[in-house]
Amino acid sequence: MKNLYLVFLALILLSCKEQKDSFHKEYVFNKSIATDNDLNKLFSDVDYIPLESTNETLIGFNPQLYVSSSKIYIYDHQYNKRVLVFNREGGFERFIGNVGGGPGEYTMAKNFVVNEPDDEVIINASPTGTLYHYGLDGTFRNIESLKVSISAFTLADKNKYWIYTGRNTLSGPDRLLLYKGNQKEKGFLPFDSERSPADCECFGNSPIRTFQESFYENIYHIKGDSLRLMYKLNFGKLQVPQNVLDGTDEDFGNFIKQNPYIAVFRYLENNHFIYAGLIEYDGKELKALYHWVIDKRNDKDAIIKMEPENTYFMGLQYPLQLTENDELVFLMNSPFFNEINKKGSGVFYKENFSGKVFENPIQTTCKLTIIE
């Protein structure tokens, strides 16, 4: 009986190890198939929604975006430092959150989540882990103190969050953890890296919720309270070596200053497609941006390379959301809009927007094509 118990225990431990270390598939980035600057190869249709501009609703650089079935939610880091709500025609409706020292006000914020089942917006408003809850109508509800550093977060099951801590004096090395109430859940800490994700959008804003490690290029799927290593992205000679990643900060810094490499800046996934926005550095400067799209139905892929001086590069840098209808949603920088919206740019040209000038970003939605 004792021997049977030991065999059973060994099988359990083996299955746990396989769950943590195994992955479903590896995708290899083949730079030689990249097409220069031709985004028409990936997109079959493009729609524009100019966002209403007033002195109070101006949106600055690098905003965050969430598009629901009826609303557009944007967090503006630069000017308002709160969430702006627009309707699907681009008309401004309301603010959510406010900077200040009064009830329901915060001094700083990093990111937000729209919790549609509970009709609320949650703003991550402090590096010490304070979440501010508001109704979708902008009404302040409550403050939730998690007492752990939050660089980025997403929802798990009710009253639970997946939290990426970032690297700081409060939490120490980077951590990804499941948080419930005032308790850090045990057993869900497969990510323990010295190298943080490229930006705070490490949780994919798409129908399949994901977490993207930085230079390790591991992609995890999130489903409720479970986390599974799903894909590995392989960049060949442009991959940062494991011994450098596991070395000291000084070794890592010296390597990326002296060697070319590719890293994932944005990862999005739905039932049909994987989108990866890539950056390539040569150790000194940015060399290129890549849109890498994989059709999961046939495992075929397409790569569009954009040089930094190209207008598309500045106008359409990275999508902020992938919808269940295979649409990538960008916020296009207005100064580049008229250059992109020309007859020579194919699907990007729209006659009724030609020659117009906009102050706020233009929400640009691009339908992904099936890759043959």
N, C-alpha and C positions, 0 to 999 in steps of 0.2 A: 504493500500500500504506500509505503514511504517512497519507493522508487517511482511509482506512478505519479505521486504528487510532484516529485522533482522534475519529471519529464514535462508535466503539465505547466509548471512554473517556467521552465526553460522555453517552452513554446510561446507563452505569454510575453516573456522578455524579448524573444526574437521578433515577434509580430510588432511590438512597440518600436523596436529599433528600425524595422523596415518602414514603418509609417513615418518615422522622423527622417531617415536618411534617403529613402527611395524617392523617385520622382517619376511622373507619368511620361514625360517626353523631353527631349532636348532639341532646340531649334538653333541651327547654325546660321550666322549672319554671313552672307556671301557678297562682299563688297563689289565683286566684279559684275554683278547683274544690275547694279544701281543705274537708274536713268537720271540724268541731270535735269533738275528744275521742272520736269513735266508732270505737274500735279493732275493734269487731265487724265493721266493713266489710271489714277486711283478713284477719281470722283466722277459720278455720272450726272449729278445735279447739285446745284448750289442755291441756297436761299439766304437772303439778307434781312435782318431786323435791326434798323437803327434804333438805339436806345435814347429816349428823350433826354435832352440836355438843358439844364438850367444852372445857375450859379450854385445852387444847393445840391444838385445831383451829379456833379462832375465825377467821373471815375478815373483814378490815376493808373499808374503802371502796375502790372502783374496782379490783377484782381483774381479772386476765386469765384467760381461759378457753379450753380446747380440749377438745372432746368427741369421743372415738373411738367405735368400735363397741362397746367393752366398758368403757371407763373415762372418768372425768371428771377433767381436770387443771386445777388452779386455782393461779395464782401470787398470793400475798397480799403486797401491798406494805406493809401497815400493821403487822401483828402478827408473823407467822412469817418473812416475807421469804424464803420458799422455796415449792416446788411441793407442793401437797397433792393426793393421788390418792384419788378416791372410786370405788366401783363404780357401775353404772348404777341402783342402787336408792338411792344416796345414802350408803351406808356407807363410813366412812373406812377406808383401807387402809394408807397409808404417806406419809412425807415424801420428797421428793427435793431434795437440796441442803442446805446448812447454812451459817449465818453464823459466822465465826470466823477464826482464823489458822492452823489446821492443814491437813494434806493434804486436798485436795478441798473446802476451805472458802473462802468469799469474804467480803469486807467489805460489799459492796453488790451489788444486782442490779436490772436494769431490765425485762427481758422474757425469754420463753423460747419454744422451738419443740419440738414433739414430732416426732421423726424416726422414723416407724413402720417404714419399710423396714429401718433399722438398729437397731431396738429401743432407742432412746435418747431422752433428754430433753437438750436443749442450753440452758443458761442463760447469758444475756448478763450477765456479772457485773462489768463494769468499763467506765467511759467510755473507757478506752484500748484497748478491743477484745480483751478476754479472754473466751473461751467455755469454759464448764465442761461436760464431757460426762459423763452418768450413764446407766446402764442403766435400763430401765423398772422394774426391781426396786429402784432407789435406789442401786445400787452405783456408786461413783465410778470413772470410767474414765481420763480424762485432761484436761489443760488445753491449750487451743489459743490462742496469742497471734497476733492478726491485725495488731497494730500500726497500727490505724486506729480512729478514734472510731466507736462503734456506738450510734446512738440506737435503731434497730430493724433487724431482719434477718429474712430468710426463706431457705429452701433453694433453690438452683439445682440443677444436676446434681451428681453425687457430688463431695464435697470442695470445693464451690463455694457461695458465698453471695451473695445480693443484699443490699447494705448501704445503709441510709440513715444518713448520718453525723450529721445535725443540724448546727446552726451553733455553733461553739465555737472556742476559741483553737488547738486542736490541728489541726482540719481546715479552718478558715476557713469560707467560705460553705457552705451546704447542698450535699451531693452524694449522688447515687444511683449506686452503682457495683457492678460484678460483681467478686468477689474469689475468687481461686483460689490455695490454698496461701499463700505469702508474696508474691503478685504481684497487683497491681490490673490487671484486664483492661482493655485499651484498646478504644475504639470503642463503649462502652455507657454513655455519660454524657449522655443527652438531657435530664436534669433538672439544672438549675443555677439554683436560685431563691434569692432573698434571704428568702423567706417559707416557714418550715417548716410541715409538716402540723399539723393541729389537735392531734393527740396522737401517741404513739408507735405507735398501731395503724394506721399508714399502709399496711401490707400487709394486704389483706383476708383474713380468716379464713373462707374459703369454697372450694368446689370449683374455681372459676376464680380463680386467684391474680392479685391485682391490686396496683398501687401507685397511691395517690391523692395528687396534689398538693393543696396547700392552697387558696389563694385563686385560683389559676389554674383550678381545677376540671377538670383533665385526668385521665383515668383510663387507666392503662396496663395491658395484659395481660402477665403473665409466664409464659413457657413454657420451662422449662429455662434455657438461656443467652440466650434472646431476649426482647426487650422491645418492645412495640408500643403506640403511642398509639391507643387504641380509641375512646373517647368523650370528648365535651366536654359539660359540664353548664352550661346557660345560665340565669342568674337575672335577666336583664333589667336593670331599674333598680336591683336589689339586688345586682348584680355589682360587685365592686371593680374600678375601671377599670384597664386595663393600664398607663397612664402613672403611676398611683399605685404599682402593684406594682413597676415598673421604676425608681421614684424612690428617694429616700433613706429611711432608717429614720424620720427625723423627719417627712417628708411622709406616709409610710404610717401612722405612729402618730397624727398629727393627723387624718387622714381617718377612721379607724375610731372615733375618739373623738367625731366630729362628724356622722357620717352613718350611716343605716341600711344594713345589709348582711346577706347570707346566706352562710354557709360550710358545707362538708360536714364533719361530725365523724366519721361512720362510713360506709364504703362496703363492701358485700358483694355478691357475684354468683355465681349458678350458671347452669345451662343454660337455666332458665326465667325467672328473675327477677333484677332489679337492685333492691337496697335501698340507699337513701341516707338517713342520719340527718342532719338539717339543724338549724343553730341560726340564729336571727334576732336581731340586736342593733339597737338604735336609736341607738347611739353612746354610751349611758350604761349601759344595763342589758339583760339578757336578756328578750326579748319573747315568744318562742315556740320550741318544738321541733316539727319536722315529721318524720313518717315518710312518705317518698316511695318508693312501690313501682311499678316498671315491669314489665309483663309483656312479655318479649321476643318472645313468639310472635305478638303482635298489636300491639305498640307502644302499648298502652293503659296508662294510669297512674292511680293513686289517691294522694291526699295526705290525711293526717290531721294536723291542727294541735292541739297541746296547750299550753295556757297554763301558766306556772310554778306557779300555785297549785293546779292540778288534781292529784288523787291519782295518776292514771295517770302524770303527768309524773315524779313522784318514784319511783313503783314500777317502771315500765317505761320507763327512759330510752333506752338504746341496746342493741340486740342485739349480742352478742359473736361470734356465729357464724351462718352460713347453711349448712344441710346440703344434700346432693344430693337429699334428699327434700322440698325446699321448706319446711323448718322453720327458723324464726328462734329462736335460743336466747338467752334473757336470764338474768341473775342478779338476781332481784327483791329489792329492799331489804325486809327483814323487817318493819319498823315499818308499812309501807304495805300489807302483804299482806292483812290482814283487811278493809281498806277496799275493796280491789280484788275480793276473792273474796266478792262478794255476789250474791244472785239477780238484782239489777237490772243486773249487769254482763254478762249474756248468757253467751257462751262461756267467760268467765273463772271462772264459778262452778262449784265442785266440792264436793258435799255432804260428802264425807269429810274435807275440809280446813277446813271452816267452823269458825271460832271457835278454831282452834289458834294457839299462839304458838311462833315459831321464833326462835332466836338467830342462826343463820347464814342467808345468803341462800338463797332457794328457786330452784332451776333451773327456769325457766319456758320451755317449748317451745311455740311457736305455729305452726300450719300456715297457710301463705299460701294465700289463695283465688285462683282464676283471675279476672282482672279482665275484666268484660264491657263 
